[in-house]
Amino acid sequence: MKEKTGNEEKARLAGIVDRDTLSHIRREKGEEEERSQAPLSFRVIRRLFRFAQPHRPLLMGTLAMVILRALQMPVLAWAVGAIVRGPIAQKDVPALVWWVAGFAAFALFTEVTFHYRVRWALQLGEVVIHDLREAMFRHWLRLTMGYFNTHAVGRLISRLTGDAENVRVGVQNVLFVSLVQAGQMIGCAAFMIWEDLTLFLVVLGMAPVVWLLNRFFRRRLSAAYRNQSDSFSRITATMAESVSGIRVTQSFSREGLNASQFRDLVQDHASINLVSARTSGTFLPLLELNGQLFLALLVVVGGWRALQPGTDMPLGSVIQFFFLAGLFFSPITVLGNMFNEALNSMAGAEKVFAVLDTVPDWQDPPDALAPETFSGRVEFREVGFSYTPDRPVLRSVSFVVEPGQCVAIVGATGGGKSTLASLIAKFYLPDEGAVLLDGIDTRELSSPWLHGHLGIVPQQNHLFGGTILDNIRVVRPGATEADAREALLRLDCLDTIEAAPGGLHAEVGERGSGLSLGQRQLVCFARALLADPEILILDEATSAIDPLTEARTQRAMRALLAGRTSFIVAHRLSTLRYADKVLVMDQGRLVEQGTPEELRARGGAFASLWEKAGMHNG
């Protein structure tokens, strides 16, 4: 795609989108949104368990507590029947006391196990989600620029926060509660089969009804929860872009329209939530009603058998069976709730794993080169590049820059200047031709090695949270404060930076909001200089500096660029005074190259730009 104009970029940052665009956003499904059609994917569950494997002792301990907790209620129900049939029926008070004491001791023991089950489950969920978030963040850092060009920041934030949080709930709550409830059902079933197979078959008659209800509702619930997750991602993405571009939003008086568009998204989200609530609100009561009806049927059948003359089923067994049946049915509603939450967790897990499964556009070869020496020679050979296949940005660009030369790249907006600089930095690989550094194709070079020999001040400066000193030393964590001061002195701007309250130790605020635009640019300059790279790229880096600050920076520019290959993507033609060579870009083509004097004398594209900039007397 072509490079955006300033207003187009501002509009994008401000979140200014029309209704057609919103409709497109609702329809679009990138690769990270593709999900299995199965409501519950055992493939995803197995992958989650792999994240729990490094914490096997904690997992095994939690599962042991789950088993004990699952057996608690069936054993207590059996004990009630045994007490009624034995000590109570026989009026044996001492035996009754022992039974009750044992009953209480077992109940106390299982409550202690419940404490550890909850505690360890929460702990396991936290360590698993910690590992999952760290893996996702590390994977993002390995992805190429092409990925971030096509994925909204808000959606990425949603993956790391909302979707990962849904997974945490699934691990901490859904998994172990479901196992406890399922274990309780199995335990109750075992006791009921042992006591009376006929009555158990009456209870088991509920299973087909539950299966049919689950089959009918599960896909509807699965779709509803996935729609909820998608809708929340759209809200997060829109909010992140609108807030990051708030100045543009206000300067264009777009507050009302942006608020209206955000309201549409929130209303859509509310509607999707209501659909989910209605579906869940129908499913769960039907499950509970089904259980109550079967309990009533059990009372009729069990009571009739107990009242028959010559029956071999004492009243204590009927009471015991009724308790067991109730404990068998009660987990069904809980499991219904857990099923709903499991679908929500599954939707989040699928999105998280979609990030982890994203393959970079390109990767360094296993035997990537890291030369011991590097002079900084740069050559483009018939380079062609496009962000999208049908819209080339660079076409057959060829030039050579010798070590130590200073090269200015000029041209109209959208001409491919910044893209050319990005190819030098190996943020992208060319589609055609080759970019050579010291005669080696960048495809064969190690990216960390290359970036260790390159410094860049991008068009949009970025500062991290922390102090000014922290931001200067980000390229060399071991650098001292004296090193940072030396870099600022060489730029002739130490006094400008120290003018900020707190000086080098001043907090920069979010994205450098505590500094002026010029100060932010100078911090980025100092950061690049501290790296002492063989190749330096200044991508329109002086465009935001006021004339006085620029004049001071220009005085140090010659010393800054000396001894290193440098590229200046020029916004102000006044920065060309130290350029050894000028590359003139126009619609992705290199139309002229030579010294500034040669190009002015030719009267071509560069001379025209020079005249338009009012530099004819310079």
N, C-alpha and C positions, 0 to 999 in steps of 0.2 A: 504494500500500500504506500501511497505517497505520504511524505511527511506532512503532518497537520500544520495549518496556519496557526498563528497565536490565538485568534479568537476561537477557532475550532477546538483547540486544546483546552482553552479556558472553559468553553461551554461543556466539554466532556467532564472536566474536573468539577464543575458546578452541578453536575447531575442533570443538565438540561436535556430532557428527552421528550419527544412528542408521543402521542397515544399510539401511533403506528409502531414506534420503537418499543414502547411498553408491551404491546401485543407480541412483538417479535421476541422480546426477552422472556415472556411467559411461555412461548412455544419452543425456544431453543433448548437443545439438549446436547451439551458437549460430552466428550468422552468421560469426563469425571462424573456425569450424571447417569451413565448407563448402569442399569442394575439388573440383577437376576429377576426373572419373572416369578420365581418361587417365593411365597410369602416369608418363609423362614429358610434361609440358605445354610445348610450344614457345612458348606465350603467356608462361609464366612465365620461360622462358629468355630471350626477347626483352626482357622487363622488366629482367632482371638485366644484360643487355648495355647497356641504357640507363644504368645506374648506372656502367658502365665507360667510357662515351663521354667524360666530362670528363677521363679519363686516357688519351686515345687514343695518345700517344707510347709510354707504358708498355705498353699493350695490343699495339700494332703490333710493338714490340721483342720482346715475349714470344712473339708468334706467329711472328716470324722465327726465333727460337731453336728453337721447336717444329719448324718445317720442317727446319732443319738437323739437329736431333736425330733426327727421323723418318727422314731419309735415311742416317744414319750406318751402321746395321747392314746394310741392303740393299747399300750401296756396298761395305762391307767384305766381305760374303759374295761379291759379284761379284768383288772383288779376289782372294779366295782361289782361286776357280775360274780366274781369269786367270793367277795364279801357277803353279798346278798344270799348266795346259795349256801355258804358255809356258816360263819359265825352268827349272822343275823337269823338265818333259818333255824339254826340249832340253839339260838339264844346263848352262845358261848362268849361271855363278856371278855375274859382274858385273851382269847384268840382274836376277838374284834379289836382290842387295844393294840395287839401286835400288828395286825393287818393295817390298821389306821396309821400306826407309827411308820411302818414300812412304806405305806402309800405316801406319807408326807416326806419321808427321806428321799424317795425316788423323785418326787415332784421338785424338791429343793435341788437335787443333783442336776436334773434336766434344765432347771432355770439357770444354773451356773453355766452349763454347756451352751445355753441360749445366749448368755452374755458373750462368751468367747466366739460363738458362731457369728454374731453381729459384728463384734470388734474385728475379727480376722477377715471377715468378708469386706468390711469397709477398707481395711488396710490393703487387702489384695486388689480391690478396685482402684485404689489410689496409685499403687505402684504400677499396675498394668496401664492405666491411662497416662501416667508419667512417661512410661516407655513408649507408648503409642504416640503421644504428642511430640516427644523428642525425635522419634523416628520420622514423623511427618515433617518437622521443621528441618531436620538434617537433609531430608530428601528434597525439600524446596530449594535449599541452598545449592544443590547439585544440578538443578534444572537450568535450562538455557533461557535466554531473554525472550525467545519466542513464546514460551509458556506464559510468562507474566504479561506479555502483550495481549493475550487472548483470555485472561482470567481476571475478573474484577477483584480488587483488593478485599472488598466487603465479603465476597464469597469465600475467599481464602481464610479470612478471619472466622467466618462461620464454621468452616471445617475444623479449625483448631479449638474453637470454643463450644458452640452449640452442638455440633455433631459429635465431637469427642465427649461432651458432657452426657449425651444420650447413651453413648457406649459405657461410660462409667456407671450410670444408673443400671444398665443391663447387667454388668458384671457384679456390682455390689448388691443389688436388690433382686432383679428378675431371676437371675440364674439360681441363686441359693434358696430363695423363697420358693421357687418352683420345684426345686429338688426336695425341699422339706415337705411340701404339700403332696408331691407325687409319692414320696416315700411313705407318708402317712396313709395315703390311699392303698398302697401295696400292703402295708402292715395290717390295716383294717381288713382288707380282702383275705389275707392269710388267716386271721383269727376267725372271720366269718365262715370261711370254707371248713375250718376245723370244727366249728360249733354246729353248723347246719348248712349243708350244701344247697338244699332246696330254697331256703330263704335267701341265700346269697344269689341264686339265679334270679330271684325276683329283683334284687338290687341291681344285678348286672343287666337287667332289661333296660336300664336307663342308657347304657352305652351307645346303642344305635341312634337314639334321639340326640345325644350330645354330639356324636360324630356328624350327623346331618346338620345340626345348628352350626357347628364349627365350620363345616365345609361351605355352608351358605354365606357366612359372615366374614370368613377370614380374608378372602381376596378384597372384599369391600373395605375392611379395616386396613389391610396392607396398603391399598391405594390411597386411602385417606391420610394415613400417617406419612407416607412419602410425599404426598402433596403438601402437607403441613411443613415438612422439612424444606422442600423446594421454595415454598412461599416465604418462609423465614429467611432463607438465604437471599432472596431478592430484596427483602426489606433491609437486611444488613448491608448488602452491596450498595443500594441506593442511598442509605444514610451515610455510609462511609464516604462516598463520592461527593455528596452534597455538602457535608461538613468540611471536607478537605478543600472544596472550592467555594467556601462561604463568601469570600470577598467578591468573587465574580458574580455569585448569585445576587448579592446585595447591590453591586454596581450596575447590574442589568435590570434591577427591580423585578427579579424573578421569584421573590419570596412566596407570593400568592400562588403562582403556577406550580412551583416546586412542592409547596405544601399540599396543593390539590392532587398532584400526581402521587405524592407519598400517601395521602389519605386513600386514594384508590387501591394502592398496594395493601394498606392495612385493612381496608374493607374486604378485599379479596381474601386476606389471611383469616379474618374473622369468619367469613362465609365457609372457608375450608374447615376451620375448627368446628363450626356448627354441624357440618356434615359428619365429621368424625364423631362428635358428641352424640348426634342422633343415632348413628349406627351402633356405637358402643352402648348407648342408653337402651337400645332395643335388645341387643345381644345378651347383656348381663342379667336383666330381669327374667328373660326367658330361661336362661340356665338355672337361675335360682328357683323359679316356679317349677321347673321340671324336677328338681331335687325334692322340693316340698311334696309334690304329688306322689313321688315314689316312696317317700317316708310315710305318707298317709296309707299308701297301699301296703307297706310293710307292717304297719300297726295292725291293719285289718287281718292280714294273713297270719302274722305271728300271734296276735291275740286269739284268733280262732283256733289255732293249733294248741295253744296253751290251755284253752278252756275245754278242749275235747276230753271226754272221760278216758282214762287210761293213757293219757299223753305222757311221753317221756321227755317233754320239754318244760322244765320248771320255770316259775316266774322270774327267777334270777337270770336265767339264760335269755328270756325275752327282753328284760331290761338291758342286759349286756349287749344283745344284738342290736337293740334300738340305738344305744350309744355308739356302737361301732358303725352302724349305717349312717348315723348323723355325721360322724367324723369322716366317713367315706365320701359323703355328698358335699360337706362344707368346703373342701379344697377346690371343688369345681368352679365356684364363683371366684375364688382367689386366683385360680389358674386362668380364668377368663380375663381378669384384670391384668395378670402377668403377661398373658398372650398379647394384649393390647400394647403394653409397655415394651414387650419383646419386639414387636413390629417397629415401634419407634426407634428402639436401640439398633435394630437391624438396618433400618434406613440410614442411620448415622454411621454405622460401621461400614456399610457399602460405600458411602461417600469418602470416608477416611481411607479405606483400602484402594479406592479409585485414585486418590492422590499418590499413595505409595506405589501403585502399579503404573503410574505415568512414566513413560520412557522418554528421556531427553531427546531433543531433535538430533543431537549428535553427542558423541563422547570421545574423549582422548583414546587413542589406541593403547593397548596394554604396554607396548614398547615405546611410548611417547618420549621424544627427545628432550633433554635438558642440557644444552651445551655449556661447557665450562667457561667459555668466553663469548662475549656478545658485543658487537660494535654499534648496532643500531641501524644498520642499512635496511631500508624498506623498499620493496618493489611490488607493484601491482601488474599482473599480466592478464590482459583481456578479461578483467573481472566483471561478472554480471551478478546481480543480486535482486531478489524480490521478497517482500514479506508475505505476499500471496502470489500464487503461480501466474495469475493473469495480469499483474500490475508490477512490471519491473521498476526498480528504483535506481539501479546502476546498470549501465550498458557499456560493455567493452572498454572499461577504464584501464589505462596503462600509464605508469610513470615510475620513475626511480628516484629515491631520495637517499643521498649518501650520508654516512655517519656524521653527526654534528650539524647538519643543515637544518635551518628553520624554514618551515613551509607553511604558507597561509593558504587556507581553502576558502574561496569566496564564491558567491553566486546567489541567485534569487532564492527566496524561501521555498522549500520543497525540492531543491535541486539535487539533494543527496549528500550534502556536506557532512551532516552528523552520522549518516549511515556509513560513509567512507571511514570516518574515525572509529566507528564501532567495529568494523571489519579489521582494522589495524589492531584493536584491543582484543580481538577474537571473542567478542560477545556473540557474533554470528560467524558462520562459514559461508564463503561465496558459493553461489549456485553454479557459476561458470568461472573458468580461469583459476588463478591462484594468487594468494597474498604471500609474499616471501619475506622472511626476516633473516638477514644474513644468508640469503640464498636457500633457506629451508621453508617449505610450505607450512603455514600455520596449522594445517590439519595434522601434521606430524609432530608438532611441538606440544609439550606439556603445558596445559593452561595455567596451573599454579606457577610454573617456572616463568612463563611469559608475563603474567601479571606481577610477578616479583621484580621484573625489569621495566615496568611501565607505570607511569603516573598519569592520572587523568583528573581534570576538573570539569565535571559535566555541565551541560547547559542549565540543568535544574539542580542547584547545589542541595546537598542533603547533609544535615547534621544529626548526630545521634544524641540521645539523652545523656546528660553529664555536663562536665565543664568544658570551657574552650580548650583547655590543655588536653583533656581526654580526647577531644575531637581531632586535635592536631596529631596526637600520638597514636591514633587508631591504626596507622600504617606501620608503626614501629612501637609496639607495647613497651619495649624495654628502654625507649628513649627517655632522657631526663628533661626536666623543665628547662635546663640551659640549652639543650638541643632545640627545643621548641622556640625559645627566645631567639636563638641564632637564625632559625629559618625566618622568623618575623623580621629580624633586623635586615637580613638580605633582601627582603621584600620592601624594606623601608616603611613598615606599617606597624611596628611594635607599639608606638604611642597611640595609634588608632585603636588597636585591640585593648590596650590597657586603659583606654578611656571608658570602657564599659565598667559599670559598678562591679567590683570584685576582680577586675583584670582577668588574667589567665584562668583564675579559679571561679569565674562567674558561671552560673548555670545557664546553659543556652536555651532551655525551655524546649517544648515540643517542636521538632523540625527547625530549631533555631529561632523560635518566635521572640526570644529575649534580645536578639541582636538585630541591627539594621541589615538591610539587604546587602549593602556594601561590605559590612563586617563579616557576614556569612561567607561571601565570596572570598574574602581575604583569608579566612580560616581554611577554606578549601585549597587556596593557593599554597598556604604554609604546609598543609598536610601533604600535598603532592611534592613539594620541595624537600620535605623531611625524608621522603622515600628515596630520594636521590636516584631516580630511574635513568636508564639509558634512553628511553623514549618518553617524551612528555606530550600529552594531548590536552589542549585548552579548547573546550567546545563552547565557543561564544562566552568564555568565562568572564570577560570584562564588560558584558552588556549591561549588568546591573550596577556597576560602580560609577559613582558620580565623577564629573570631570576632574575635580581636584585630586580625589583618591586615585583616579586612573593616571593622572600625570605623575604622581609619586610612584605608582606601580611601574609605569613605563620606564622610569629612570633605573629601576632595578631589573628590568626585563632582560637586558642584554646579559647581565651576570647570571640571571636565573637560567637562561637558555644555553649558555656557553657550555660546550663540551658534550652536549646531548642532542640527539635527533628530536626535533619538536614539530608539532602540528598545531596550528592555530586556526580553528574554525572561526572565521572573522565575521563579526557583526558590525563592528566599527572599523572602517578602513584605516583609521589612524593607527591600528595595531600592526599594520604592514611595514612600518618603518624599519623593522629589524629582520624582515623576511628575506631569505636568500632566494626563495622560489615561491611563485604563486600558482595554485591550481584553480582554474575557473570552471565551476560546475554549472550545467544548465540542463534541467530535465533529465538528470541521471547520466549525462555524458560529460566527459572532460573535453571542453571546447578550446581551452587555451592553457598553456603552461610556460613559465619563464620568469625572469626577474621582474619586479614591479616596473622598472624603467623600460625594459623591452616591451612589456605588454602595453604600457601607456603609449609608447611610440607607434605600436601597430594600429591603434585606433579601432580595436575590435571590442569584444564584449567587456573586457576588463576596463578599457578606457571609458566605455559608456557608464559602467558602475562608478568609476572614479568621478566622472562629471556629475552624475546624479547625487553623489554624496557630498558634492561641493568641495572636492579635494583638488581641484585643478590648480590651485595656487600652492598646494602642499608639496 
